[in-house]
């Protein structure tokens, strides 16, 4: 199987970030890089496609977007869910995603569990 080009990863990343209103600062935290690197990836439409950890983060972000799209037909509701504190999570999902390298996976797994329960 052929790995998509770095430009495909970059475009997908920034499209989802825009849809979910994820800032460059938050992306930098999620990918464990500085904001300048995020700006570089965006301006050059490049992405380190040979970095398995970063690719995994993109896959998790795609899965989160897919789950939110399945749960909420309204795009604004997806953004609100991601940015709002939830008692069961004790914070906002975005905060969890930006706090540790496992954060995106935690949110992805949480959403998959909610979807399986039919909520």
Secondary structure, 3 states (H helix, E strand, C coil): CCCCCHHHHHHHHHHHHHHCCCCHHHHHHHHCCCHHHHHHHHHHCCCCCCCHHHHHHHHHHHHHHHHHHHHCCCHHHHHHHHHCEECCCCEEHHHHHHHCCCHHHHHHHHHHHHHHHCC
